[in-house]
Amino acid sequence: MSIELEFTAPLAPVSVGAVPQSLPARTSYDHVVLPGDFPDPTVTKIGDTYWASATTAEWGAIFPIFSSKNLLDWELVGHVFPDKQPDWASSNFWAPEFHHENGRTFLYYTARSKQGGMLCVAVASADHPAGPYRDHGPLVGQEAGSIDGFAMPDEHGDLYLVWKEDGNSCQQETPIWAQRLNDDRTALIGEATELFTNDVKWEGPLVEGSALVRHNGWFYHFYAGNSCCGKGCNYATGVARSRTLLGPWEKHPQNPILDRNTVWKCPGHGTVTEMDGRWFLLHHAYLADSHEFVGRQGLLSEFTFNEQEWPEFVNRSPQAAPLTDVARLNVAEEFEGDQLGLEWQWPITTPRPATTVRGGQLHLAASSSRLGNLMARRTHVATYKAATTLDFASLPVDTYAGIAAVGDPYNALALMAGNGQVQIWHVKSGKQQCLAQLFVEPCDTLTLRLEVWGGQRYRFAYSTDGATWQPLPTESFSLNGTYLPPWDRGVRVALVAQGAEDTAAVFNNFIVRNKR
């Protein structure tokens, strides 16, 4: 069935500045390279390939693995924990950082312990950066929490773990610590040394997100300060330097060296890499136009070292242009093959939903908990249309299936079909309410559509032929979805199956059309 979702307005043209004819054009690498919700990105070069990952928080699969040859074009090749979280950990899968040596790849990451509930820095390892990874469990978990681990050799070649004590969680300072790792890189040895803490006004309640690099005899410590997330964030990036890893550390007097501008807000928590003698920070920031509804996106920002041997960004802010060709991020999923692609996600608060892909259809097992079982995709812009066609006639009694805009399982707006009806479900703070419902004439398939403007206003409609749409009546033209995104995550679009555990919903496609 053909589904008509196209926007008629033309995309804005790309503006290219003039280049002097007497000089060769210098390639710009300041780009959005991980569009969508990819906070706290990390990057490392192994051989001739760059590898990247990012925070996944409460969504599985945990920690995406991307590869690239040129820092601009990235391919999703797997996940560190593809099916379930490590046995010791429950949530808050933040800030992965790669470290590679002697043919082994280590990933230091943050997660919350099931025992005691504290945030810990843990480590997993693999014989190849694409995995599979073996988890080795926590390295450190202080009472206030330990996050943002980064492995760095000192001036003698001894490897240390650098991390943040999460004091801001209990209204305390946030020291950055360093402690030596054992030869297996899976445990800390010796004593911890405090490197520095938040003691400058712009840093506010915290410093975090350490990323270190050595250049011309200096250790440079890039870090983030202030509030990371949500509508009121004021994150920025600072740098400190030292001749030795354990200090003393000198903060740049002109910090922050990377701050907001009119296009990007709250740039921070990145990792340094180098290519062809040029230096880059892969970091996150909110696009000012879409902000928290899309989430913190992965940007590449180039910097140089000035005459005083400090890192320096152009205009002290990200120079990446917003994406103009958002149509390339459209989704037209026809469920070919025999399994879902790597881009699909699910809430880690429940086991991965059972799915079967066959004959051009997705069979999604239902769940009676909360909203039901979800399989979701990241959004890339704040204005878009999304739709799915489901087998309406085959839906079991009291099983509902549909499409939803999801912040998390406790906050969603969904258009659901079942028991001969279509309904709008409003889920806020775990409380579910039916806002509208219509009876539908019996039909084999039913197409459900949601439209969203600016991440905030939602409209829902259904169709029995994929072309003629019947809107669901509500008290106003559109529904308010500003409550959807959690403080640290963007909104997803999900397919949903709600009902008895032994039932399933059958979807024929999943379509997303983006508008800039």
Disulfide bonds with the S-S distance in Angstrom:
Cys228-Cys229 1.98
Cys233-Cys266 1.92
